[in-house]
Amino acid sequence: MSNDEVKEFSCQTTMFVKRTKDTKMDCADEQLSTSKSVKAVALVGDRFYHGAFVPAVELEKAYKGWENTLHDINHQGTTHIQGLTATSDILYFVGYNKNVTYDNESKSVSMDIEIDDETFYAKAWRGYVSLCEKAGQTPNVSVNFRGKTKRVQAKELPEGVNFSELGLKPTDYVDYIYDIEPGALSTVYRGACSDSDGCGIGKCDCTNHTEEEINDSDAKAEEKEALIQWLKENEKHD
């Protein structure tokens, strides 16, 4: 493939509930299916997807392009298959993506998914996500984009990429994606990215505590501070 040829890509990852570290709410009280906004890890860089390598450096350049893109079901809003042709179908759009961020540490692109309950299939989207919750499964998402590719040797990939675990030798050639043009994000049945890749349902932050636990912790801290102060004062008298 020439360097100037543009190709369509679809890379599937998973969705998790948006949480804040300072929340005092019990995690069990928050449900993904009823949340107004959920956060999705759309893509993780320096990974192979369907045989092509997605560099983190290219994701960092392009991630802002997903801001305010539409969200559909099974890519049928953007790519609705009818016979031998592919068209778009606005019925399958259920929301839009916002607050797109790139995390340097995890090399991942994440975004909030805002679901509009006035859309035709919003109820189906919420019903599917609710089923996943009850079955203990992960609601997956899939990102699509356009990009150019070039052939590079595996040894030219970024430092830390373990290409040997994929059976590649240093001199083997792979497709390297660059000049990414972001497309949409879609809720799908299965995604390629796993928890070990940095995707998945958000876990409860271990710093979350109930009100009683917080009050108890504050009381213990006050007792400790009072003891330290008492020791300091008595040390002066000695």
Backbone as CSV, one residue per row, in Angstrom:
resi,resn,N_x,N_y,N_z,CA_x,CA_y,CA_z,C_x,C_y,C_z
1,MET,0.845,-1.192,0.000,0.000,0.000,0.000,0.880,1.240,0.000
2,SER,0.584,2.212,-0.847,1.390,3.418,-0.908,1.134,4.290,0.309
3,ASN,2.063,5.164,0.592,1.942,6.045,1.747,0.799,7.038,1.612
4,ASP,0.330,7.292,0.390,-0.714,8.289,0.173,-2.114,7.687,0.182
5,GLU,-2.203,6.391,0.255,-3.510,5.736,0.232,-4.141,5.781,1.619
6,VAL,-5.409,6.157,1.661,-6.127,6.266,2.935,-7.028,5.050,3.109
7,LYS,-7.046,4.511,4.323,-7.804,3.299,4.601,-8.721,3.529,5.794
8,GLU,-9.856,2.822,5.819,-10.814,2.922,6.919,-10.482,1.868,7.966
9,PHE,-10.503,2.264,9.245,-10.197,1.338,10.323,-11.321,1.326,11.349
10,SER,-11.480,0.188,12.015,-12.413,0.077,13.128,-11.735,-0.732,14.221
11,CYS,-11.561,-0.106,15.379,-10.871,-0.766,16.489,-11.792,-0.788,17.694
12,GLN,-12.011,-1.958,18.235,-13.000,-2.095,19.291,-12.372,-2.131,20.677
13,THR,-12.997,-1.388,21.594,-12.535,-1.331,22.975,-13.743,-1.400,23.895
14,THR,-13.586,-1.006,25.144,-14.683,-1.172,26.081,-15.023,0.088,26.864
15,MET,-16.182,0.066,27.477,-16.747,1.222,28.131,-16.731,1.068,29.651
16,PHE,-16.564,2.176,30.359,-16.651,2.104,31.808,-17.333,3.334,32.362
17,VAL,-17.867,3.215,33.573,-18.601,4.299,34.204,-17.658,5.428,34.584
18,LYS,-18.064,6.659,34.307,-17.266,7.812,34.701,-17.438,8.040,36.198
19,ARG,-16.328,8.138,36.920,-16.370,8.362,38.362,-15.383,9.454,38.726
20,THR,-15.566,10.031,39.884,-14.603,10.991,40.393,-13.998,10.445,41.669
21,LYS,-12.740,10.755,41.939,-12.034,10.172,43.059,-12.573,10.637,44.410
22,ASP,-13.192,11.830,44.441,-13.626,12.363,45.730,-15.096,12.061,46.031
23,THR,-15.731,11.198,45.231,-17.129,10.887,45.495,-17.290,10.079,46.772
24,LYS,-18.389,10.348,47.492,-18.685,9.601,48.712,-19.809,8.591,48.482
25,MET,-20.296,8.525,47.239,-21.400,7.632,46.925,-20.929,6.191,46.859
26,ASP,-21.742,5.285,47.358,-21.449,3.862,47.250,-21.470,3.488,45.775
27,CYS,-20.423,2.809,45.307,-20.324,2.475,43.889,-21.503,1.641,43.415
28,ALA,-22.066,0.849,44.295,-23.172,-0.018,43.907,-24.421,0.789,43.570
29,ASP,-24.466,2.058,44.013,-25.635,2.888,43.765,-25.629,3.517,42.373
30,GLU,-24.499,3.454,41.677,-24.398,4.066,40.360,-24.503,2.999,39.285
31,GLN,-25.453,3.161,38.368,-25.654,2.179,37.311,-25.321,2.789,35.963
32,LEU,-24.585,2.036,35.168,-24.185,2.512,33.855,-25.391,2.754,32.962
33,SER,-26.402,1.902,33.057,-27.546,1.999,32.158,-28.390,3.238,32.406
34,THR,-28.295,3.838,33.603,-29.109,5.009,33.911,-28.282,6.276,34.047
35,SER,-26.966,6.169,33.913,-26.116,7.341,34.008,-26.379,8.268,32.829
36,LYS,-26.374,9.561,33.092,-26.573,10.526,32.014,-25.390,10.504,31.061
37,SER,-24.186,10.347,31.622,-22.984,10.337,30.790,-22.067,9.216,31.256
38,VAL,-21.501,8.488,30.322,-20.533,7.446,30.641,-19.249,7.739,29.889
39,LYS,-18.142,7.261,30.413,-16.852,7.481,29.768,-16.396,6.187,29.099
40,ALA,-15.858,6.309,27.906,-15.366,5.151,27.162,-13.896,5.329,26.839
41,VAL,-13.112,4.279,27.061,-11.759,4.234,26.518,-11.927,3.823,25.061
42,ALA,-11.665,4.743,24.164,-11.936,4.488,22.748,-10.824,3.715,22.066
43,LEU,-9.586,3.939,22.483,-8.462,3.307,21.798,-7.222,3.426,22.665
44,VAL,-6.368,2.431,22.611,-5.096,2.447,23.332,-3.973,2.397,22.314
45,GLY,-3.031,3.313,22.421,-1.957,3.397,21.453,-0.857,2.375,21.649
46,ASP,-0.003,2.265,20.663,1.096,1.300,20.633,0.581,-0.127,20.770
47,ARG,-0.525,-0.404,20.066,-1.132,-1.737,20.044,-1.410,-2.131,18.592
48,PHE,-1.490,-3.441,18.377,-1.908,-3.960,17.083,-3.413,-4.199,17.104
49,TYR,-4.112,-3.712,16.079,-5.538,-3.952,15.914,-5.759,-4.519,14.519
50,HIS,-6.271,-5.743,14.484,-6.540,-6.413,13.199,-5.303,-6.396,12.306
51,GLY,-4.150,-6.615,12.913,-2.912,-6.740,12.169,-2.191,-5.444,11.863
52,ALA,-2.802,-4.291,12.160,-2.165,-2.998,11.897,-1.775,-2.345,13.223
53,PHE,-0.653,-1.646,13.223,-0.129,-1.029,14.437,-0.625,0.410,14.550
54,VAL,-1.198,0.746,15.716,-1.685,2.102,15.990,-0.714,2.782,16.950
55,PRO,0.108,3.702,16.474,1.108,4.347,17.333,0.472,5.355,18.289
56,ALA,0.944,5.368,19.529,0.444,6.320,20.513,0.715,7.752,20.074
57,VAL,1.854,7.978,19.438,2.214,9.333,19.015,1.217,9.873,17.991
58,GLU,0.668,8.995,17.161,-0.324,9.420,16.182,-1.681,9.674,16.838
59,LEU,-2.014,8.884,17.858,-3.252,9.114,18.599,-3.214,10.458,19.314
60,GLU,-2.068,10.773,19.894,-1.932,12.037,20.618,-2.101,13.230,19.673
61,LYS,-1.675,13.075,18.449,-1.840,14.147,17.466,-3.299,14.340,17.071
62,ALA,-4.053,13.229,17.031,-5.381,13.259,16.406,-6.566,13.231,17.362
63,TYR,-6.353,12.960,18.656,-7.477,12.631,19.539,-8.553,13.709,19.611
64,LYS,-8.178,14.973,19.500,-9.167,16.054,19.623,-10.198,16.014,18.503
65,GLY,-9.887,15.309,17.429,-10.829,15.209,16.316,-12.084,14.420,16.638
66,TRP,-12.075,13.665,17.754,-13.279,12.922,18.150,-14.261,13.792,18.946
67,GLU,-13.862,15.011,19.273,-14.742,15.890,20.047,-16.022,16.194,19.274
68,ASN,-17.169,15.961,19.931,-18.503,16.225,19.378,-18.833,15.368,18.151
69,THR,-18.161,14.215,18.010,-18.580,13.264,16.980,-19.792,12.488,17.491
70,LEU,-20.550,11.906,16.588,-21.780,11.213,16.978,-21.498,9.786,17.449
71,HIS,-22.408,9.271,18.258,-22.314,7.905,18.779,-23.495,7.100,18.245
72,ASP,-23.196,5.912,17.693,-24.263,5.081,17.136,-24.203,3.664,17.696
73,ILE,-25.045,2.795,17.180,-25.100,1.391,17.592,-24.594,0.527,16.438
74,ASN,-23.620,-0.346,16.750,-23.092,-1.310,15.768,-22.612,-0.658,14.465
75,HIS,-22.164,0.577,14.530,-21.681,1.327,13.362,-22.768,1.535,12.309
76,GLN,-24.028,1.274,12.643,-25.071,1.333,11.623,-25.522,2.755,11.312
77,GLY,-25.130,3.707,12.162,-25.400,5.093,11.805,-24.470,5.550,10.709
78,THR,-23.210,5.186,10.832,-22.208,5.595,9.851,-22.071,4.603,8.697
79,THR,-22.305,3.310,8.973,-22.118,2.279,7.940,-23.257,1.267,8.023
80,HIS,-24.364,1.584,7.402,-25.535,0.699,7.405,-25.504,-0.166,6.150
81,ILE,-25.356,-1.489,6.341,-25.219,-2.412,5.207,-26.593,-2.760,4.631
82,GLN,-26.775,-2.491,3.344,-27.998,-2.850,2.635,-27.603,-3.563,1.348
83,GLY,-27.765,-4.878,1.376,-27.348,-5.662,0.223,-25.841,-5.619,0.068
84,LEU,-25.368,-5.137,-1.080,-23.934,-5.064,-1.343,-23.382,-3.650,-1.141
85,THR,-24.218,-2.747,-0.664,-23.780,-1.362,-0.478,-23.855,-0.960,0.992
86,ALA,-23.086,0.057,1.345,-23.069,0.584,2.707,-23.514,2.033,2.680
87,THR,-24.525,2.353,3.467,-25.019,3.718,3.561,-25.055,4.133,5.028
88,SER,-25.513,5.325,5.314,-25.698,5.760,6.695,-27.187,5.734,7.038
89,ASP,-27.491,5.547,8.320,-28.879,5.515,8.771,-28.969,6.310,10.065
90,ILE,-29.583,7.479,10.008,-29.608,8.373,11.169,-30.400,7.802,12.345
91,LEU,-31.222,6.776,12.098,-31.996,6.179,13.195,-31.091,5.568,14.265
92,TYR,-29.883,5.145,13.869,-29.015,4.420,14.789,-28.111,5.321,15.627
93,PHE,-28.175,6.629,15.413,-27.410,7.534,16.257,-28.164,7.771,17.559
94,VAL,-27.475,7.558,18.691,-28.141,7.664,19.998,-27.532,8.740,20.894
95,GLY,-26.456,9.379,20.460,-25.830,10.397,21.292,-24.611,10.974,20.604
96,TYR,-23.742,11.585,21.415,-22.520,12.155,20.858,-21.395,12.031,21.869
97,ASN,-20.169,12.225,21.402,-18.980,12.059,22.230,-18.370,13.421,22.550
98,LYS,-17.996,13.610,23.810,-17.462,14.914,24.222,-16.364,14.718,25.273
99,ASN,-15.723,15.829,25.644,-14.666,15.810,26.661,-13.592,14.763,26.339
100,VAL,-13.140,14.772,25.117,-12.142,13.799,24.666,-10.777,14.142,25.265
101,THR,-10.117,13.142,25.821,-8.804,13.353,26.437,-7.829,12.269,25.997
102,TYR,-6.560,12.601,26.102,-5.508,11.622,25.845,-4.654,11.504,27.101
103,ASP,-4.420,10.268,27.548,-3.629,10.027,28.748,-2.261,9.488,28.347
104,ASN,-1.210,10.247,28.676,0.145,9.860,28.276,0.606,8.575,28.943
105,GLU,0.185,8.356,30.185,0.652,7.181,30.921,0.095,5.888,30.340
106,SER,-1.218,5.868,30.092,-1.850,4.657,29.554,-1.883,4.654,28.027
107,LYS,-1.517,5.786,27.408,-1.524,5.945,25.953,-2.921,5.725,25.380
108,SER,-3.933,6.151,26.119,-5.309,5.884,25.712,-6.095,7.160,25.441
109,VAL,-7.046,7.043,24.523,-7.990,8.117,24.225,-9.316,7.758,24.876
110,SER,-9.846,8.668,25.670,-11.134,8.419,26.311,-12.063,9.589,26.056
111,MET,-13.341,9.350,26.195,-14.338,10.390,25.946,-15.628,10.076,26.678
112,ASP,-16.396,11.124,26.978,-17.720,10.946,27.556,-18.712,10.658,26.436
113,ILE,-19.642,9.741,26.695,-20.723,9.461,25.751,-21.999,10.026,26.345
114,GLU,-22.571,10.985,25.680,-23.818,11.609,26.124,-24.960,10.999,25.326
115,ILE,-25.840,10.245,26.001,-26.969,9.602,25.331,-28.183,10.515,25.355
116,ASP,-28.817,10.700,24.217,-30.021,11.527,24.097,-31.233,10.601,24.046
117,ASP,-32.058,10.649,25.082,-33.208,9.747,25.171,-34.313,10.073,24.166
118,GLU,-34.166,11.158,23.429,-35.140,11.485,22.390,-34.831,10.754,21.075
119,THR,-33.673,10.117,20.989,-33.328,9.420,19.754,-34.084,8.093,19.644
120,PHE,-34.177,7.592,18.424,-35.030,6.435,18.128,-34.618,5.183,18.902
121,TYR,-33.306,4.900,18.982,-32.846,3.669,19.603,-32.199,3.875,20.973
122,ALA,-32.434,5.004,21.609,-31.857,5.250,22.933,-32.327,4.198,23.936
123,LYS,-33.593,3.835,23.873,-34.127,2.824,24.791,-33.452,1.476,24.561
124,ALA,-33.206,1.147,23.298,-32.523,-0.113,22.979,-31.100,-0.078,23.525
125,TRP,-30.422,1.062,23.392,-29.059,1.208,23.905,-29.045,0.994,25.409
126,ARG,-29.953,1.668,26.113,-29.992,1.538,27.582,-30.382,0.126,27.999
127,GLY,-31.295,-0.497,27.240,-31.699,-1.862,27.550,-30.547,-2.837,27.398
128,TYR,-29.762,-2.664,26.343,-28.612,-3.545,26.115,-27.575,-3.379,27.219
129,VAL,-27.275,-2.130,27.578,-26.293,-1.868,28.625,-26.779,-2.420,29.959
130,SER,-28.081,-2.307,30.217,-28.658,-2.859,31.441,-28.520,-4.379,31.481
131,LEU,-28.747,-5.033,30.340,-28.584,-6.487,30.268,-27.142,-6.881,30.582
132,CYS,-26.204,-6.127,30.039,-24.789,-6.403,30.292,-24.485,-6.287,31.782
133,GLU,-25.028,-5.254,32.417,-24.814,-5.061,33.854,-25.327,-6.255,34.647
134,LYS,-26.545,-6.675,34.327,-27.161,-7.775,35.064,-26.447,-9.099,34.821
135,ALA,-25.896,-9.266,33.611,-25.197,-10.503,33.267,-23.723,-10.467,33.649
136,GLY,-23.274,-9.340,34.174,-21.869,-9.218,34.553,-20.937,-9.132,33.364
137,GLN,-21.451,-8.632,32.232,-20.626,-8.498,31.029,-20.243,-7.039,30.809
138,THR,-19.295,-6.842,29.914,-18.801,-5.502,29.624,-19.454,-4.947,28.365
139,PRO,-20.119,-3.793,28.446,-20.618,-3.156,27.228,-19.420,-2.616,26.454
140,ASN,-19.263,-3.046,25.236,-18.087,-2.662,24.449,-18.376,-1.480,23.529
141,VAL,-17.317,-0.783,23.155,-17.422,0.267,22.150,-16.394,0.027,21.061
142,SER,-16.646,0.583,19.887,-15.740,0.431,18.763,-15.544,1.790,18.102
143,VAL,-14.295,2.171,17.916,-13.981,3.454,17.295,-13.615,3.224,15.829
144,ASN,-14.018,4.137,14.970,-13.559,4.044,13.583,-12.874,5.336,13.175
145,PHE,-11.962,5.218,12.234,-11.204,6.365,11.759,-10.584,6.039,10.410
146,ARG,-10.150,7.075,9.734,-9.412,6.910,8.491,-7.948,7.210,8.765
147,GLY,-7.053,6.590,8.012,-5.640,6.834,8.208,-4.813,6.292,7.069
148,LYS,-3.612,6.770,6.962,-2.666,6.262,5.982,-1.837,5.159,6.621
149,THR,-1.280,4.290,5.810,-0.421,3.226,6.334,0.886,3.172,5.549
150,LYS,1.902,2.722,6.224,3.179,2.452,5.581,3.741,1.173,6.173
151,ARG,4.627,0.534,5.441,5.226,-0.715,5.904,6.534,-0.399,6.626
152,VAL,6.643,-0.862,7.865,7.880,-0.673,8.622,8.292,-2.018,9.215
153,GLN,9.564,-2.157,9.518,10.032,-3.375,10.168,9.677,-3.326,11.657
154,ALA,9.425,-4.483,12.232,9.014,-4.562,13.634,10.023,-3.890,14.562
155,LYS,11.310,-3.960,14.215,12.336,-3.361,15.063,12.265,-1.838,15.071
156,GLU,11.508,-1.249,14.126,11.349,0.202,14.063,10.182,0.705,14.913
157,LEU,9.405,-0.199,15.492,8.275,0.197,16.328,8.783,0.852,17.615
158,PRO,7.925,1.626,18.299,8.355,2.326,19.512,8.941,1.383,20.561
159,GLU,9.849,1.907,21.347,10.484,1.117,22.403,9.430,0.598,23.375
160,GLY,9.555,-0.651,23.753,8.619,-1.256,24.695,7.546,-2.103,24.045
161,VAL,7.382,-2.004,22.731,6.389,-2.824,22.026,6.940,-4.236,21.888
162,ASN,6.255,-5.193,22.486,6.711,-6.579,22.485,6.156,-7.301,21.259
163,PHE,6.759,-7.062,20.113,6.265,-7.658,18.875,6.555,-9.154,18.799
164,SER,7.537,-9.615,19.565,7.894,-11.038,19.513,6.777,-11.927,20.039
165,GLU,5.967,-11.395,20.961,4.863,-12.206,21.496,3.785,-12.446,20.449
166,LEU,3.825,-11.692,19.368,2.895,-11.891,18.262,3.509,-12.766,17.170
167,GLY,4.701,-13.294,17.469,5.364,-14.150,16.499,6.125,-13.396,15.428
168,LEU,6.375,-12.109,15.664,7.085,-11.300,14.684,8.578,-11.282,14.968
169,LYS,9.363,-11.323,13.912,10.810,-11.165,14.019,11.162,-9.697,13.788
170,PRO,12.313,-9.243,14.248,12.692,-7.833,14.089,12.647,-7.332,12.650
171,THR,12.919,-8.222,11.702,12.969,-7.804,10.295,11.637,-7.987,9.567
172,ASP,10.613,-8.497,10.264,9.296,-8.649,9.650,8.662,-7.274,9.440
173,TYR,7.901,-7.138,8.360,7.238,-5.872,8.067,5.792,-5.879,8.577
174,VAL,5.344,-4.725,9.090,3.973,-4.579,9.592,3.395,-3.275,9.048
175,ASP,2.053,-3.184,9.055,1.376,-1.941,8.660,1.403,-0.966,9.830
176,TYR,1.873,0.233,9.571,1.999,1.285,10.579,1.039,2.410,10.186
177,ILE,0.064,2.706,11.056,-0.964,3.702,10.743,-0.504,5.098,11.165
178,TYR,-0.752,6.094,10.296,-0.402,7.474,10.627,-1.406,8.426,9.963
179,ASP,-1.295,9.715,10.266,-2.232,10.723,9.757,-3.677,10.293,10.000
180,ILE,-3.996,10.021,11.255,-5.330,9.539,11.632,-6.371,10.651,11.511
181,GLU,-7.507,10.316,10.898,-8.653,11.224,10.794,-9.809,10.590,11.572
182,PRO,-10.093,11.069,12.794,-11.109,10.453,13.641,-12.491,10.392,13.006
183,GLY,-13.209,9.305,13.300,-14.584,9.138,12.849,-15.521,9.101,14.054
184,ALA,-16.397,8.131,14.089,-17.393,8.037,15.155,-16.972,7.009,16.211
185,LEU,-17.799,6.863,17.218,-17.645,5.815,18.231,-18.974,5.088,18.314
186,SER,-18.922,3.764,18.464,-20.141,2.967,18.413,-20.191,1.973,19.558
187,THR,-21.386,1.739,20.080,-21.583,0.660,21.054,-21.787,-0.640,20.285
188,VAL,-21.000,-1.661,20.643,-21.031,-2.931,19.920,-21.105,-4.101,20.905
189,TYR,-21.265,-5.289,20.351,-21.380,-6.487,21.191,-20.038,-6.945,21.739
190,ARG,-19.000,-6.931,20.915,-17.691,-7.397,21.344,-16.612,-6.424,20.894
191,GLY,-15.627,-6.215,21.746,-14.503,-5.361,21.410,-13.196,-6.113,21.476
192,ALA,-12.170,-5.559,20.852,-10.871,-6.227,20.805,-10.016,-5.911,22.023
193,CYS,-10.266,-4.801,22.681,-9.440,-4.372,23.808,-9.947,-5.009,25.104
194,SER,-9.032,-5.519,25.917,-9.395,-6.179,27.168,-8.979,-5.338,28.368
195,ASP,-9.353,-5.797,29.565,-8.970,-5.083,30.781,-7.462,-4.933,30.882
196,SER,-6.729,-5.960,30.472,-5.264,-5.911,30.557,-4.667,-4.877,29.613
197,ASP,-5.438,-4.474,28.608,-4.981,-3.455,27.667,-5.338,-2.044,28.140
198,GLY,-6.007,-1.950,29.264,-6.369,-0.641,29.798,-7.815,-0.262,29.600
199,CYS,-8.647,-1.214,29.183,-10.071,-0.952,28.965,-10.910,-1.737,29.970
200,GLY,-12.190,-1.445,30.009,-13.077,-2.227,30.867,-13.939,-1.388,31.775
201,ILE,-14.871,-2.043,32.431,-15.772,-1.359,33.351,-14.977,-0.730,34.483
202,GLY,-15.247,0.527,34.808,-14.528,1.236,35.863,-14.734,0.601,37.222
203,LYS,-13.647,0.427,37.945,-13.718,-0.156,39.274,-13.952,0.929,40.318
204,CYS,-14.473,0.545,41.463,-14.640,1.499,42.554,-13.270,1.978,43.011
205,ASP,-13.144,3.267,43.193,-11.887,3.819,43.696,-11.712,3.398,45.146
206,CYS,-10.554,2.864,45.464,-10.325,2.352,46.813,-10.311,3.468,47.848
207,THR,-10.268,4.735,47.391,-10.299,5.842,48.341,-11.723,6.235,48.705
208,ASN,-12.707,5.626,48.041,-14.102,5.939,48.370,-14.475,5.338,49.712
209,HIS,-15.172,6.115,50.545,-15.588,5.630,51.859,-16.995,6.112,52.163
210,THR,-17.675,5.408,53.082,-18.981,5.855,53.529,-18.813,7.053,54.442
211,GLU,-19.927,7.757,54.725,-19.877,8.935,55.595,-19.377,8.569,56.977
212,GLU,-19.805,7.397,57.523,-19.357,6.990,58.855,-17.868,6.735,58.889
213,GLU,-17.355,6.080,57.807,-15.929,5.798,57.734,-15.127,7.091,57.678
214,ILE,-15.637,8.079,56.948,-14.948,9.358,56.838,-14.935,10.074,58.186
215,ASN,-16.106,10.081,58.852,-16.184,10.728,60.163,-15.279,10.038,61.174
216,ASP,-15.264,8.690,61.126,-14.427,7.914,62.046,-12.952,8.207,61.797
217,SER,-12.594,8.315,60.529,-11.218,8.606,60.178,-10.818,9.997,60.643
218,ASP,-11.736,10.959,60.500,-11.463,12.327,60.950,-11.271,12.375,62.461
219,ALA,-12.105,11.591,63.186,-12.010,11.563,64.641,-10.669,10.994,65.090
220,LYS,-10.222,9.940,64.420,-8.937,9.338,64.765,-7.793,10.301,64.478
221,ALA,-7.931,11.054,63.380,-6.897,12.026,63.040,-6.819,13.120,64.099
222,GLU,-7.984,13.555,64.610,-8.016,14.589,65.652,-7.391,14.069,66.941
223,GLU,-7.678,12.799,67.269,-7.099,12.196,68.473,-5.576,12.126,68.356
224,LYS,-5.099,11.757,67.164,-3.662,11.656,66.931,-3.002,13.022,67.057
225,GLU,-3.648,14.043,66.493,-3.104,15.394,66.548,-3.069,15.903,67.988
226,ALA,-4.122,15.581,68.762,-4.177,16.000,70.165,-3.069,15.327,70.971
227,LEU,-2.803,14.046,70.674,-1.751,13.315,71.381,-0.378,13.907,71.063
228,ILE,-0.152,14.238,69.799,1.119,14.844,69.403,1.318,16.171,70.102
229,GLN,0.242,16.974,70.170,0.315,18.272,70.832,0.612,18.113,72.319
230,TRP,-0.013,17.106,72.958,0.198,16.839,74.389,1.657,16.447,74.652
231,LEU,2.206,15.599,73.774,3.590,15.167,73.909,4.556,16.341,73.762
232,LYS,4.251,17.234,72.826,5.104,18.403,72.629,5.094,19.298,73.859
233,GLU,3.917,19.513,74.414,3.801,20.378,75.591,4.499,19.776,76.797
234,ASN,4.364,18.477,77.003,4.985,17.839,78.152,6.505,17.719,77.959
235,GLU,6.943,17.683,76.718,8.374,17.634,76.439,9.040,18.944,76.869
236,LYS,8.296,20.061,76.718,8.823,21.375,77.122,8.965,21.474,78.626
237,HIS,8.048,20.802,79.372,8.069,20.873,80.824,9.186,20.047,81.421
238,ASP,9.663,19.031,80.705,10.685,18.103,81.255,12.041,18.782,81.371
